[in-house]
């Protein structure tokens, strides 16, 4: 298994009809452990849909783009490094 970061860009067109268009899409990011990029994408989309379902809002979320990249190793992140 590998770790992936999945970025989902989306719009809420029903909400935008009432509130006006948003210039940039909304973004959700997920860190996923999966066997492949395809599996990571599917896992993140399932979580995205579940989050939308649980939000109890009436408007739909239209996915524009899904970008999957390898997640950085947590040990290599600046916050994980100890001062010299």
C-alpha contacts under 8 A as a table, 3 or more apart, distances in Angstrom:
res1	aa1	res2	aa2	distance
1	X	33	X	6.25
1	X	34	X	5.23
1	X	35	X	4.64
1	X	36	X	7.69
2	X	33	X	5.51
2	X	34	X	5.55
2	X	35	X	6.05
2	X	36	X	7.32
2	X	70	X	7.83
3	X	31	X	6.90
3	X	32	X	5.61
3	X	33	X	4.38
3	X	34	X	6.35
3	X	70	X	6.20
3	X	71	X	5.35
3	X	72	X	7.98
4	X	31	X	5.67
4	X	32	X	5.20
4	X	33	X	6.22
4	X	34	X	7.32
4	X	37	X	7.23
4	X	40	X	6.59
4	X	68	X	6.56
4	X	69	X	5.61
4	X	70	X	4.38
4	X	71	X	4.37
5	X	29	X	6.89
5	X	30	X	5.69
5	X	31	X	4.50
5	X	32	X	6.26
5	X	68	X	5.82
5	X	69	X	5.34
5	X	70	X	5.95
5	X	71	X	4.87
6	X	29	X	5.60
6	X	30	X	5.13
6	X	31	X	6.29
6	X	32	X	7.31
6	X	40	X	7.20
6	X	41	X	6.52
6	X	44	X	6.60
6	X	66	X	6.85
6	X	67	X	5.64
6	X	68	X	4.52
6	X	69	X	6.50
7	X	27	X	6.72
7	X	28	X	5.82
7	X	29	X	4.47
7	X	30	X	6.53
7	X	66	X	5.72
7	X	67	X	5.15
7	X	68	X	6.52
8	X	27	X	5.64
8	X	28	X	5.24
8	X	29	X	6.26
8	X	45	X	7.99
8	X	63	X	6.98
8	X	64	X	7.62
8	X	65	X	5.94
8	X	66	X	4.63
8	X	67	X	6.58
9	X	25	X	5.84
9	X	26	X	5.63
9	X	27	X	4.68
9	X	28	X	6.70
9	X	63	X	6.05
9	X	64	X	5.49
9	X	65	X	5.19
9	X	66	X	6.40
10	X	25	X	5.39
10	X	26	X	5.25
10	X	27	X	6.44
10	X	61	X	6.34
10	X	62	X	5.34
10	X	63	X	4.31
10	X	64	X	5.04
10	X	65	X	7.02
11	X	25	X	5.42
11	X	26	X	6.04
11	X	61	X	5.70
11	X	62	X	5.20
11	X	63	X	6.63
11	X	64	X	7.17
12	X	15	X	5.47
12	X	16	X	6.16
12	X	59	X	6.50
12	X	60	X	5.75
12	X	61	X	4.71
12	X	62	X	6.11
13	X	16	X	4.90
13	X	17	X	6.25
13	X	21	X	7.92
13	X	59	X	7.47
13	X	60	X	6.94
13	X	61	X	7.21
13	X	62	X	7.23
14	X	17	X	5.30
14	X	18	X	7.12
14	X	59	X	5.16
14	X	60	X	6.35
15	X	18	X	5.44
15	X	19	X	6.10
15	X	20	X	7.82
15	X	59	X	5.80
15	X	60	X	7.97
16	X	19	X	4.89
16	X	20	X	4.64
16	X	21	X	4.91
16	X	22	X	6.90
17	X	20	X	5.67
17	X	21	X	7.12
22	X	25	X	6.90
28	X	48	X	7.85
30	X	44	X	6.24
31	X	71	X	6.96
32	X	40	X	5.91
32	X	43	X	7.36
32	X	44	X	7.05
33	X	40	X	6.84
34	X	37	X	7.27
34	X	39	X	5.89
34	X	40	X	5.27
35	X	39	X	6.42
35	X	40	X	7.50
36	X	39	X	5.18
36	X	40	X	6.20
37	X	40	X	4.96
37	X	41	X	6.13
37	X	68	X	6.35
37	X	69	X	7.74
38	X	41	X	5.13
38	X	42	X	6.33
39	X	42	X	5.13
39	X	43	X	6.10
40	X	43	X	5.12
40	X	44	X	6.14
40	X	68	X	7.46
41	X	44	X	5.22
41	X	45	X	6.13
41	X	66	X	7.27
41	X	68	X	6.63
42	X	45	X	5.11
42	X	46	X	6.20
43	X	46	X	5.19
43	X	47	X	6.38
44	X	47	X	5.08
44	X	48	X	6.01
45	X	48	X	4.85
45	X	49	X	6.10
46	X	49	X	5.22
46	X	50	X	6.18
47	X	50	X	5.01
47	X	51	X	6.09
48	X	51	X	5.14
48	X	52	X	6.27
49	X	52	X	5.02
49	X	53	X	6.13
50	X	53	X	4.98
50	X	54	X	6.14
51	X	54	X	5.16
51	X	55	X	6.14
52	X	55	X	5.21
52	X	56	X	7.30
52	X	57	X	7.72
52	X	61	X	7.51
53	X	56	X	6.10
53	X	57	X	7.93
63	X	66	X	7.63
72	X	76	X	7.11
72	X	77	X	7.25
73	X	76	X	5.40
73	X	77	X	6.91
74	X	77	X	5.36
74	X	80	X	6.88
75	X	80	X	5.60
75	X	81	X	7.16
76	X	80	X	6.67
76	X	81	X	7.07
77	X	80	X	5.43
77	X	81	X	6.85
78	X	81	X	5.39
79	X	82	X	7.93
